[in-house]
């Protein structure tokens, strides 16, 4: 059986949001599954020396224009959040707390958090917001709140981030297909073709 596609993303990334709306369907068309892997770009930027796009002159302004254009192109619900760039630590911890035993529920939580932030413009940085959103999906709020402070969960997120860097991940979204890396929402068509042809 073919290896899963690794889908790296930061909840603070609008491009990751757009990719999250397509990656499962794309993979399924090729008989693949997807392993979702939230990361923290802030930690990765310490390795690359980059700054968040919104903190870069010219590039930040372009991003704001570009993501609205992509939302219109793809008919994605979109409300630019005042809180951007969000702190995605709590959202990422909640995902990793859930994913080992309930991977599909973890993916649903990720999609719901992404929609809340980029679809509805909510700030998903505060832990209480993540707890509340998880609660709407039927998860015990007290258990989620405890998980966000659990050292094992904190260590898992740190380890996942370190492993991503070791694999060469430096942005969001970042897709790895059989060790072939693709960076960016606009590379998904290339991923589709790679899977169709077996690469080139």
LOKOL-489473 format. One record per residue (C-alpha): z, x, y. Coordinates in steps of 0.5 Angstrom, whole numbers, padded with zeros to 4 digits, always signed. Example, Ala and Ser with C-alpha at 12.3 -4.5 7.8 and 13.67 -1.06 7.14 Angstrom:
BEGIN
+0016+0025-0009+0014+0027-0002
***
This chain:
BEGIN
+0000+0000+0000-0002+0003+0007+0004+0005+0011+0007+0001+0017+0004+0002+0024+0010+0005+0028+0010+0001+0035+0014+0005+0040+0016+0001+0047+0021+0001+0052+0023-0006+0054+0023-0004+0062+0015-0003+0060+0010-0008+0062+0005-0005+0058+0009-0005+0052+0010-0012+0054+0003-0014+0053+0002-0010+0047+0008-0013+0044+0004-0020+0044-0002-0017+0040+0001-0012+0036+0003-0016+0030-0004-0020+0030-0008-0013+0030-0004-0010+0025-0005-0016+0020-0012-0017+0021-0012-0010+0017-0007-0012+0012-0002-0007+0016+0005-0009+0018+0009-0006+0024+0015-0002+0025+0018-0004+0032+0022+0002+0035+0025+0001+0042+0026+0007+0046+0029+0009+0052+0024+0013+0057+0029+0015+0062+0031+0020+0056+0024+0022+0054+0023+0023+0062+0028+0029+0061+0024+0032+0056+0017+0031+0060+0019+0032+0067+0016+0025+0069+0019+0020+0073+0018+0012+0072+0012+0010+0075+0015+0006+0080+0018+0012+0083+0012+0015+0084+0008+0015+0090+0001+0011+0089+0002+0010+0082+0008+0005+0083+0003+0001+0087-0002+0001+0083+0002-0001+0077+0005-0007+0080-0003-0009+0082-0005-0007+0075+0000-0011+0071-0001-0018+0074-0009-0017+0073-0007-0016+0066-0003-0022+0065-0009-0026+0068-0014-0023+0063-0009-0024+0057-0006-0031+0060+0001-0028+0059+0007-0031+0062+0008-0026+0067+0014-0026+0073+0015-0019+0076+0022-0018+0076+0026-0016+0082+0030-0012+0077+0024-0007+0075+0025-0002+0072+0030-0005+0068+0036-0002+0064+0034-0003+0057+0040+0000+0053+0043-0006+0051+0037-0009+0049+0035-0003+0045+0042-0003+0042+0042-0010+0040+0035-0009+0036+0037-0004+0032+0044-0007+0030+0040-0013+0027+0033-0009+0025+0036-0006+0018+0038-0013+0015+0034-0018+0019+0027-0014+0021+0024-0021+0023+0030-0023+0027+0030-0017+0031+0023-0017+0032+0024-0024+0035+0029-0022+0039+0025-0016+0042+0020-0021+0044+0025-0026+0047+0028-0021+0051+0021-0018+0053+0019-0025+0055+0025-0026+0059+0024-0020+0063+0017-0020+0064+0015-0027+0063+0021-0030+0067+0023-0025+0071+0030-0024+0069+0034-0018+0069+0036-0016+0062+0040-0010+0064+0047-0013+0063+0050-0013+0057+0052-0021+0058+0045-0023+0059+0043-0019+0052+0048-0023+0049+0046-0030+0052+0039-0029+0050+0041-0027+0043+0046-0033+0042+0040-0038+0044+0037-0035+0038+0043-0037+0033+0046-0030+0033+0054-0030+0034+0055-0028+0041+0062-0024+0040+0058-0020+0034+0053-0018+0039+0057-0016+0044+0061-0012+0039+0055-0009+0037+0053-0007+0044+0059-0002+0044+0059+0000+0037+0059+0008+0036+0054+0007+0030+0049+0003+0034+0049+0008+0040+0048+0013+0035+0042+0010+0032+0039+0009+0039+0040+0016+0040+0037+0018+0034+0031+0014+0034+0030+0017+0041+0030+0024+0039+0026+0022+0033+0021+0019+0037+0020+0025+0042+0020+0030+0035+0014+0025+0034+0011+0027+0040+0012+0020+0043+0012+0020+0051+0011+0013+0054+0010+0006+0052+0007+0003+0049+0006+0008+0044+0003+0007+0037+0002+0011+0031-0003+0010+0025-0002+0014+0019+0000+0020+0024-0005+0019+0029-0002+0017+0036-0005+0012+0041-0001+0012+0048-0002+0006+0052-0004-0002+0052-0011+0000+0053-0011+0004+0047-0010-0002+0042-0018-0004+0042-0019+0004+0040-0013+0002+0034-0017-0004+0032-0023+0000+0031-0019+0006+0028-0016+0001+0023-0023-0002+0021-0027+0005+0020-0021+0009+0018-0022+0014+0024-0027+0019+0026
***
